[in-house]
């Protein structure tokens, strides 16, 4: 059986599909969650920076906007409410 390879629009993460076998989708979901985790690692590293160029919320937001880190808009939404 062919695996249906649906993906998210923004991060291109794998999505499960009802027609796929569970054994196929488990690996796809693990891959998607690991992808999300790695994006947040990059964001966490930036936020933990002691670089004086990022000492205000606006400077961090500006840096995140200019960084090619998928998931940034989600992190900003969570952080800024």
Short mmCIF file of the C-alpha atoms (twelve columns), coordinates in Angstrom:
data_MODEL
# 
_entry.id   MODEL 
# 
loop_
_atom_site.group_PDB 
_atom_site.id 
_atom_site.type_symbol 
_atom_site.label_atom_id 
_atom_site.label_alt_id 
_atom_site.label_comp_id 
_atom_site.label_asym_id 
_atom_site.label_seq_id 
_atom_site.Cartn_x 
_atom_site.Cartn_y 
_atom_site.Cartn_z 
_atom_site.pdbx_PDB_model_num 
ATOM 1  C CA . UNK A 1  0.000  0.000  0.000  1 
ATOM 2  C CA . UNK A 2  1.242  3.484  -0.872 1 
ATOM 3  C CA . UNK A 3  1.668  5.885  2.053  1 
ATOM 4  C CA . UNK A 4  -0.259 9.138  1.654  1 
ATOM 5  C CA . UNK A 5  2.315  11.878 2.250  1 
ATOM 6  C CA . UNK A 6  0.317  14.860 3.512  1 
ATOM 7  C CA . UNK A 7  2.392  17.676 5.003  1 
ATOM 8  C CA . UNK A 8  1.850  20.921 6.868  1 
ATOM 9  C CA . UNK A 9  1.888  24.082 4.783  1 
ATOM 10 C CA . UNK A 10 4.429  26.098 6.754  1 
ATOM 11 C CA . UNK A 11 6.948  23.645 8.216  1 
ATOM 12 C CA . UNK A 12 6.452  20.828 5.701  1 
ATOM 13 C CA . UNK A 13 6.021  18.386 8.582  1 
ATOM 14 C CA . UNK A 14 4.558  14.962 7.891  1 
ATOM 15 C CA . UNK A 15 0.909  14.461 8.781  1 
ATOM 16 C CA . UNK A 16 -0.902 11.221 9.494  1 
ATOM 17 C CA . UNK A 17 -3.705 10.064 7.217  1 
ATOM 18 C CA . UNK A 18 -6.588 7.734  8.044  1 
ATOM 19 C CA . UNK A 19 -5.810 5.628  4.976  1 
ATOM 20 C CA . UNK A 20 -2.200 4.995  6.108  1 
ATOM 21 C CA . UNK A 21 -1.257 2.064  8.275  1 
ATOM 22 C CA . UNK A 22 -0.524 3.015  11.869 1 
ATOM 23 C CA . UNK A 23 2.897  1.402  11.533 1 
ATOM 24 C CA . UNK A 24 3.660  3.845  8.683  1 
ATOM 25 C CA . UNK A 25 2.333  6.944  10.411 1 
ATOM 26 C CA . UNK A 26 4.094  6.358  13.747 1 
ATOM 27 C CA . UNK A 27 7.478  6.977  12.137 1 
ATOM 28 C CA . UNK A 28 6.111  9.985  10.280 1 
ATOM 29 C CA . UNK A 29 4.758  11.474 13.515 1 
ATOM 30 C CA . UNK A 30 8.073  10.870 15.282 1 
ATOM 31 C CA . UNK A 31 9.809  12.692 12.441 1 
ATOM 32 C CA . UNK A 32 7.381  15.626 12.668 1 
ATOM 33 C CA . UNK A 33 7.770  15.945 16.442 1 
ATOM 34 C CA . UNK A 34 11.565 15.786 16.157 1 
ATOM 35 C CA . UNK A 35 11.386 18.528 13.506 1 
ATOM 36 C CA . UNK A 36 9.344  20.756 15.809 1 
ATOM 37 C CA . UNK A 37 11.708 20.019 18.692 1 
ATOM 38 C CA . UNK A 38 14.780 21.000 16.675 1 
ATOM 39 C CA . UNK A 39 13.171 24.294 15.662 1 
ATOM 40 C CA . UNK A 40 12.471 25.157 19.275 1 
ATOM 41 C CA . UNK A 41 16.058 24.313 20.228 1 
ATOM 42 C CA . UNK A 42 17.205 27.031 17.816 1 
ATOM 43 C CA . UNK A 43 14.709 29.489 19.283 1 
ATOM 44 C CA . UNK A 44 15.684 28.572 22.872 1 
ATOM 45 C CA . UNK A 45 19.355 29.142 22.062 1 
ATOM 46 C CA . UNK A 46 18.571 32.574 20.707 1 
ATOM 47 C CA . UNK A 47 16.412 33.489 23.700 1 
ATOM 48 C CA . UNK A 48 19.078 32.278 26.136 1 
ATOM 49 C CA . UNK A 49 21.717 34.409 24.461 1 
ATOM 50 C CA . UNK A 50 23.573 36.919 26.606 1 
ATOM 51 C CA . UNK A 51 24.363 38.970 23.503 1 
ATOM 52 C CA . UNK A 52 23.764 42.603 24.471 1 
ATOM 53 C CA . UNK A 53 22.314 43.205 21.006 1 
ATOM 54 C CA . UNK A 54 19.212 41.294 22.154 1 
ATOM 55 C CA . UNK A 55 18.478 42.970 25.465 1 
ATOM 56 C CA . UNK A 56 14.924 44.088 24.674 1 
ATOM 57 C CA . UNK A 57 11.881 42.101 23.596 1 
ATOM 58 C CA . UNK A 58 11.728 44.064 20.330 1 
ATOM 59 C CA . UNK A 59 15.331 43.184 19.463 1 
ATOM 60 C CA . UNK A 60 14.601 39.493 20.072 1 
ATOM 61 C CA . UNK A 61 11.444 39.726 17.927 1 
ATOM 62 C CA . UNK A 62 13.392 41.465 15.172 1 
ATOM 63 C CA . UNK A 63 16.087 38.781 15.319 1 
ATOM 64 C CA . UNK A 64 13.517 35.992 15.178 1 
ATOM 65 C CA . UNK A 65 11.835 37.607 12.186 1 
ATOM 66 C CA . UNK A 66 15.173 37.727 10.377 1 
ATOM 67 C CA . UNK A 67 16.180 34.171 11.276 1 
ATOM 68 C CA . UNK A 68 15.310 31.298 8.979  1 
ATOM 69 C CA . UNK A 69 13.831 29.207 11.765 1 
ATOM 70 C CA . UNK A 70 10.602 27.476 10.948 1 
ATOM 71 C CA . UNK A 71 8.210  27.698 13.851 1 
ATOM 72 C CA . UNK A 72 9.218  31.239 14.735 1 
ATOM 73 C CA . UNK A 73 5.713  32.620 14.288 1 
ATOM 74 C CA . UNK A 74 4.350  29.918 16.578 1 
ATOM 75 C CA . UNK A 75 6.975  30.717 19.198 1 
ATOM 76 C CA . UNK A 76 6.237  34.418 18.920 1 
ATOM 77 C CA . UNK A 77 2.523  33.756 19.283 1 
ATOM 78 C CA . UNK A 78 3.135  31.706 22.405 1 
ATOM 79 C CA . UNK A 79 5.652  34.147 23.888 1 
ATOM 80 C CA . UNK A 80 3.721  37.310 23.149 1 
ATOM 81 C CA . UNK A 81 0.214  35.950 23.688 1 
# 
